[in-house]
Amino acid sequence: MRARVLVGAAVLLIVMGLGASPAFAHEEGGRGDDKGDADRPEEAGPESTAVDYQGASWLAAHKANYTNASRPKSDPINKVVIHTMQGTASGTKAWFRNPKSEVTTHYLVSSSKGSVTQMVHESDIAWHAGNWDYNKTSIGIEHEGYVQDPKKWYTTNMYESSARLVRSICDRYNIPMDRKHIIAHSEVPGATHTDPGKGWNWDRYMDLVRESKTQSFSMDNDSAGVSASDAWQRAKVPNGRDYAYASPVAKSDPLWYTVDLPSTGRYRVEVRYPASPDNNTQTPYLVATSSGFESVYVDQTTGGDTWKSIGSFNLKAGEKPTVGVSRWTGTQGRVVADGVRLVKV
């Protein structure tokens, strides 16, 4: 038989009487190879399929299994919770797409290749921690496998891929990379779960998260190396941070961020801006890649006040205008330039 237990806003299915060890019987996740898509309505899932982490692929969870929100504006994001699926990646994906599951995490990491799948936007609240306060303020990450067999499932590819993901999350939300803010599911107050278990190598994992060889370069609009015409005006957000803005026109007239990169390589480009309904819905960002300029359009009316990835690009070493915010767009609303960050990947 099956019993339902309500924990915060998330409902966990507890499988009883099937011969499973009590320590693992109620770990949410894979459910073996549960084929939840059979119960998934065609209209389920969010409208946007854009990933928050550039290294992820998108697969929408069922909209009945998480809470729409506008984090970090609605609630701060200040923790990452590490889970184990107690099942396979394919089974967990199906379970999160099944409206009967009433459970999700934001990301899933596979065992063999370390591939990352995002199923809930970071701005929304996934139902994963068994504690509503922690759900509201955390990002949940599931890892393929079983707690009782860590040597088989907790692979190097999984550790390294998951650590890159967590490092990106911590960078974007200014989360300290320590064990007070990157926690096990079993460490959530009131938790009855054991994952990721004693077999998870926390020392190795945290070393990977804090890996010193990662290079990142951040610039604000008052940094040296920022150049723009007199058409760009200055303003401040309520917390006092400076930003620049201009009206759209039929010419580029970009504000440029000149970056001195020490090495050629692939970099993730992240941008920050204060979101406002007065902003442009198609603000053009220009990236000076190794093979020429690439344009990326960003809706600046939403998703503000945090680092937002616009993609990863091959960039050449040296000091040059690297990222620009252009005024040439066919839509109304001011274009805004607040900050740029480049992270070597």
C-alpha positions as CSV (number, residue, x, y, z in Angstrom):
1,M,0.0,0.0,0.0
2,R,1.1,3.6,-0.3
3,A,0.8,6.3,2.3
4,R,1.1,10.1,1.7
5,V,2.9,12.3,4.2
6,L,2.6,16.1,3.8
7,V,5.9,17.9,4.6
8,G,5.7,21.6,4.2
9,A,4.2,22.1,0.7
10,A,5.8,18.9,-0.7
11,V,4.1,15.5,-0.7
12,L,6.4,12.6,-0.4
13,L,5.3,9.1,-1.4
14,I,6.3,6.4,1.1
15,V,6.4,2.9,-0.4
16,M,5.5,0.4,2.3
17,G,5.6,-3.3,2.5
18,L,7.8,-3.9,-0.7
19,G,10.8,-5.3,1.0
20,A,12.9,-2.2,0.9
21,S,15.1,-1.2,3.8
22,P,13.4,1.4,6.0
23,A,16.4,3.8,5.6
24,F,15.8,4.0,1.9
25,A,12.1,3.2,1.4
26,H,11.0,6.9,1.3
27,E,13.8,8.6,-0.6
28,E,12.1,10.5,-3.3
29,G,13.5,10.3,-6.8
30,G,13.8,7.7,-9.4
31,R,11.2,5.1,-8.4
32,G,13.1,2.7,-10.6
33,D,11.9,3.2,-14.1
34,D,8.5,4.8,-13.4
35,K,7.1,6.1,-16.8
36,G,5.4,9.2,-15.6
37,D,5.0,10.7,-19.0
38,A,1.8,8.7,-19.6
39,D,0.1,10.9,-17.1
40,R,1.6,14.2,-18.3
41,P,-0.9,16.6,-20.0
42,E,0.4,18.3,-23.2
43,E,0.2,21.8,-21.7
44,A,2.3,21.0,-18.6
45,G,5.4,22.9,-17.9
46,P,6.6,26.5,-18.0
47,E,6.6,28.6,-21.1
48,S,10.3,29.4,-21.0
49,T,12.7,26.6,-21.9
50,A,15.8,28.7,-21.2
51,V,18.3,27.1,-18.8
52,D,19.8,29.0,-15.9
53,Y,23.0,27.0,-16.1
54,Q,24.6,26.9,-19.5
55,G,25.9,23.4,-19.0
56,A,22.4,22.0,-18.6
57,S,19.8,20.7,-21.0
58,W,16.1,21.6,-20.4
59,L,13.3,19.1,-19.6
60,A,10.2,20.7,-17.9
61,A,8.9,19.1,-14.7
62,H,5.1,19.0,-14.4
63,K,3.7,22.3,-13.3
64,A,1.8,20.5,-10.5
65,N,5.1,19.6,-8.8
66,Y,6.6,23.0,-8.0
67,T,5.6,26.5,-7.0
68,N,5.9,29.5,-9.4
69,A,7.9,32.3,-7.8
70,S,10.2,35.2,-8.7
71,R,13.3,34.3,-6.7
72,P,15.6,35.9,-5.6
73,K,13.2,38.9,-5.5
74,S,10.5,36.9,-3.7
75,D,12.8,34.9,-1.5
76,P,16.6,34.9,-1.2
77,I,18.5,31.9,-2.6
78,N,21.2,31.1,0.0
79,K,21.6,27.3,0.1
80,V,22.2,24.3,-2.2
81,V,20.8,20.9,-1.1
82,I,22.4,17.7,-2.4
83,H,20.2,14.7,-3.0
84,T,20.5,11.1,-4.3
85,M,17.7,9.8,-6.6
86,Q,17.5,6.3,-5.2
87,G,16.9,5.4,-8.8
88,T,17.9,6.1,-12.4
89,A,18.1,9.4,-14.2
90,S,15.4,8.3,-16.7
91,G,13.1,7.2,-13.9
92,T,13.5,10.4,-12.0
93,K,12.9,12.6,-15.0
94,A,9.7,10.6,-15.7
95,W,8.7,10.9,-12.0
96,F,9.1,14.7,-11.9
97,R,7.0,15.0,-15.1
98,N,4.2,12.9,-13.5
99,P,1.6,15.2,-11.7
100,K,1.1,12.4,-9.1
101,S,4.6,12.7,-7.7
102,E,4.3,16.2,-6.2
103,V,8.1,16.4,-5.9
104,T,10.9,18.0,-7.9
105,T,14.4,19.3,-7.7
106,H,15.9,22.0,-10.0
107,Y,18.6,19.9,-11.5
108,L,19.5,16.2,-12.1
109,V,23.1,14.9,-12.6
110,S,23.7,11.6,-14.3
111,S,26.2,9.1,-13.0
112,S,28.2,7.8,-16.0
113,K,28.6,11.1,-18.0
114,G,27.8,13.7,-15.4
115,S,25.2,15.2,-17.7
116,V,23.0,17.9,-16.2
117,T,19.3,18.3,-16.8
118,Q,17.3,21.3,-15.5
119,M,13.6,20.6,-14.8
120,V,12.6,23.7,-12.7
121,H,13.7,27.3,-13.1
122,E,15.9,28.6,-10.3
123,S,13.4,31.4,-9.9
124,D,10.7,28.9,-9.0
125,I,10.5,26.8,-5.8
126,A,11.1,23.1,-6.2
127,W,9.6,20.7,-3.7
128,H,12.6,18.7,-2.6
129,A,13.8,19.5,1.0
130,G,10.8,18.3,3.1
131,N,11.0,21.7,4.8
132,W,9.1,24.6,3.2
133,D,11.5,27.3,4.5
134,Y,14.4,25.4,3.0
135,N,12.5,24.8,-0.3
136,K,11.9,28.6,-0.6
137,T,15.5,29.5,-0.2
138,S,17.5,26.7,-1.8
139,I,18.4,25.0,-5.1
140,G,17.9,21.2,-5.1
141,I,20.2,18.9,-7.1
142,E,19.5,15.2,-7.5
143,H,22.3,12.7,-8.3
144,E,21.7,9.4,-10.1
145,G,22.1,6.2,-8.1
146,Y,21.5,4.6,-4.7
147,V,22.8,5.7,-1.3
148,Q,23.7,2.1,-0.4
149,D,26.0,1.6,-3.5
150,P,28.1,4.8,-3.6
151,K,31.2,3.2,-5.3
152,K,29.1,2.3,-8.3
153,W,27.1,5.5,-8.7
154,Y,29.2,8.4,-7.3
155,T,31.6,8.7,-10.3
156,T,34.3,11.2,-11.0
157,N,32.2,12.6,-13.9
158,M,29.3,13.1,-11.5
159,Y,31.4,14.8,-8.8
160,E,33.1,17.2,-11.2
161,S,30.0,18.1,-13.2
162,S,27.9,18.6,-10.0
163,A,30.7,20.8,-8.5
164,R,30.8,23.0,-11.6
165,L,27.0,23.4,-11.3
166,V,27.2,24.3,-7.6
167,R,30.0,26.7,-8.2
168,S,28.0,28.5,-10.8
169,I,25.0,28.7,-8.5
170,C,27.1,30.0,-5.6
171,D,28.7,32.6,-7.9
172,R,25.4,33.9,-9.3
173,Y,23.7,34.2,-5.9
174,N,26.7,35.1,-3.7
175,I,26.3,31.9,-1.7
176,P,29.4,31.0,0.5
177,M,31.0,27.8,-0.7
178,D,31.0,26.0,2.6
179,R,29.2,23.2,4.3
180,K,26.8,25.6,6.1
181,H,25.4,26.6,2.7
182,I,26.0,23.4,0.6
183,I,24.2,20.7,2.6
184,A,23.0,17.1,2.4
185,H,19.3,16.4,2.2
186,S,19.8,14.5,5.5
187,E,21.0,17.8,7.1
188,V,17.8,19.7,6.4
189,P,16.0,20.4,9.7
190,G,13.3,17.7,10.3
191,A,14.7,15.5,7.5
192,T,13.9,11.8,7.6
193,H,16.1,11.1,4.6
194,T,19.6,9.7,4.5
195,D,20.9,11.0,1.2
196,P,23.5,11.4,-0.1
197,G,24.7,9.1,2.6
198,K,28.0,8.2,4.2
199,G,29.5,7.2,0.9
200,W,29.3,10.7,-0.5
201,N,32.9,12.2,-0.3
202,W,32.3,15.7,1.0
203,D,36.0,16.6,1.3
204,R,36.6,15.7,-2.4
205,Y,33.3,17.4,-3.5
206,M,33.9,20.7,-1.7
207,D,37.5,20.9,-3.0
208,L,36.0,20.6,-6.5
209,V,33.4,23.2,-5.8
210,R,36.0,25.7,-4.6
211,E,38.5,24.7,-7.3
212,S,41.1,27.5,-7.4
213,K,41.9,27.2,-11.1
214,T,38.5,28.7,-12.0
215,Q,39.0,32.2,-13.4
216,S,36.4,34.9,-13.3
217,F,36.4,38.5,-14.2
218,S,33.7,41.0,-13.0
219,M,33.1,44.6,-14.0
220,D,30.6,47.2,-12.9
221,N,29.6,50.3,-14.8
222,D,32.0,52.5,-12.7
223,S,34.9,50.1,-13.4
224,A,37.9,51.2,-15.4
225,G,37.5,49.9,-18.9
226,V,33.8,50.8,-19.3
227,S,33.2,53.2,-22.2
228,A,30.0,54.7,-23.6
229,S,28.7,57.8,-25.5
230,D,27.1,60.8,-23.7
231,A,23.7,59.3,-24.6
232,W,24.2,56.8,-21.8
233,Q,22.9,58.1,-18.5
234,R,23.6,57.0,-14.9
235,A,21.2,56.0,-12.1
236,K,21.2,54.1,-8.9
237,V,19.2,51.1,-7.7
238,P,17.7,51.4,-4.1
239,N,20.7,49.7,-2.6
240,G,23.0,52.3,-4.1
241,R,24.6,50.3,-6.9
242,D,25.3,52.3,-10.1
243,Y,24.0,51.4,-13.5
244,A,23.8,52.9,-17.0
245,Y,20.8,53.2,-19.3
246,A,19.9,54.7,-22.7
247,S,16.9,54.8,-25.1
248,P,16.8,52.5,-28.1
249,V,17.9,54.0,-31.5
250,A,18.5,52.7,-35.0
251,K,22.3,52.5,-34.4
252,S,24.4,50.4,-32.2
253,D,26.1,53.0,-29.9
254,P,27.1,50.3,-27.4
255,L,28.4,50.6,-23.9
256,W,31.5,48.5,-23.9
257,Y,33.2,46.5,-21.2
258,T,36.9,46.2,-21.9
259,V,38.3,43.1,-20.3
260,D,42.0,42.0,-20.1
261,L,41.8,38.2,-20.4
262,P,45.0,36.4,-19.4
263,S,44.4,33.3,-21.6
264,T,42.4,32.2,-24.6
265,G,39.6,29.8,-23.9
266,R,35.9,29.3,-23.5
267,Y,34.1,31.7,-21.1
268,R,30.6,31.9,-19.7
269,V,29.3,35.4,-20.1
270,E,27.0,36.6,-17.3
271,V,25.2,39.9,-17.1
272,R,23.4,41.8,-14.4
273,Y,20.7,44.5,-14.6
274,P,17.9,45.9,-12.4
275,A,14.7,44.5,-13.9
276,S,11.9,47.0,-14.6
277,P,8.8,47.1,-16.7
278,D,10.4,50.2,-18.3
279,N,13.2,48.2,-19.7
280,N,13.6,46.7,-23.1
281,T,12.4,43.1,-23.8
282,Q,15.1,42.6,-26.5
283,T,18.2,44.3,-25.3
284,P,21.1,43.3,-27.6
285,Y,24.3,42.1,-25.9
286,L,27.4,42.0,-28.2
287,V,30.2,39.5,-27.5
288,A,33.5,39.8,-29.3
289,T,34.3,36.1,-29.8
290,S,37.4,34.5,-31.5
291,S,35.5,34.2,-34.7
292,G,33.6,37.6,-34.7
293,F,30.8,39.3,-33.0
294,E,27.8,37.4,-31.7
295,S,24.5,39.0,-30.5
296,V,22.3,37.7,-27.7
297,Y,18.9,39.3,-26.9
298,V,17.8,39.6,-23.3
299,D,14.4,40.5,-21.8
300,Q,15.4,43.0,-19.2
301,T,11.9,43.4,-17.7
302,T,12.4,40.1,-15.7
303,G,15.2,38.2,-13.9
304,G,17.0,41.2,-12.6
305,D,19.5,41.8,-9.8
306,T,21.4,38.5,-10.2
307,W,23.9,37.2,-12.6
308,K,22.2,35.8,-15.7
309,S,24.1,33.6,-18.2
310,I,23.8,34.6,-21.9
311,G,25.9,31.7,-23.1
312,S,29.5,30.4,-23.4
313,F,31.9,31.8,-26.0
314,N,35.4,31.2,-27.3
315,L,37.4,34.4,-26.4
316,K,40.9,35.4,-27.2
317,A,43.5,36.5,-24.6
318,G,44.3,40.2,-24.4
319,E,42.8,43.6,-23.5
320,K,39.9,44.6,-25.8
321,P,36.2,45.6,-25.8
322,T,34.7,42.2,-25.0
323,V,31.0,42.6,-24.1
324,G,28.8,45.5,-25.3
325,V,25.2,46.5,-24.6
326,S,23.8,47.9,-27.8
327,R,21.0,50.5,-28.3
328,W,19.9,49.0,-31.6
329,T,16.7,47.2,-31.0
330,G,13.2,47.3,-32.6
331,T,11.3,47.2,-29.3
332,Q,10.5,50.0,-26.9
333,G,11.9,50.5,-23.4
334,R,15.3,51.6,-22.1
335,V,18.4,49.3,-22.5
336,V,20.3,48.9,-19.3
337,A,23.9,48.1,-18.5
338,D,24.8,47.2,-14.9
339,G,27.5,44.6,-14.7
340,V,29.3,41.8,-16.7
341,R,31.1,38.7,-15.4
342,L,33.2,36.3,-17.4
343,V,33.9,32.8,-16.0
344,K,36.3,30.4,-17.6
345,V,34.6,27.0,-18.2
